[in-house]
């Protein structure tokens, strides 16, 4: 039995190692170029290099399993980043941060529903999937809500493609806009965390802007992610008026799609702030999460396919970008009012 497990482990290692090596190569080259070019950001370079490689050459089949682990690397980086978070600062901002997240999420969700149904004539489930994806956490929210309202597979495909398109655009536009507006690191992090979509692009944009911005962006985004449960339950009730079995099914779907690294992040932050980690250990964890993010963002770039982005329908994409423009402006105004 032990020999069988050892063979299985070696087989899995051979399966994932080539793709992981590709992530290290792309991230390492981006880091070297950024060190050699003044003003270049190694995280954005890793993403750009990944996008160019994936769409100009393609990701080899032998590398796909390892490249697909970039989501796990992102989650690991977020968990490790918990060691650098000051819970005192988060608690000080607690009520204001909660108000900010609740207000922007509610505004974005209602705005998307109204625009999709009235101005663009999208049918019910498609509008609701868009609203969930734009207001909470991108693809994870789309999949979770789709299970709760039994949405058609075609609707899920359109909305996922739309989310990927918005993620790709905002990943580069947000740091540029933050620089043009001369936003402070904390202001930018809060703004990105409360108005961008998926966790990966939020973290990438935040850390590309500044380390502090990245930390606030992730904290704000994780606060938003927790609301996925509320949205799934609300939509399930509105669409299905579910029986007990429907509720249990929705809760199981919620647990499957819930970003569990949120729990690890909180646990790590509690351990670090309780004084159970030395400064030297925290420094090692900080270095580790930065490398995790670098390789995760290389994978994020390698996962961007222009063919997938073109699959987004014109009307869903129009709703998404119009909502984003309005909601991001409202979110920045809210951040400015609440946090000065």
Order of alpha helices (4+ residues) and beta strands (2+ residues): alpha-alpha-alpha-alpha-alpha-alpha-alpha-alpha-alpha-alpha-alpha-alpha-alpha-alpha-alpha-alpha-alpha-alpha
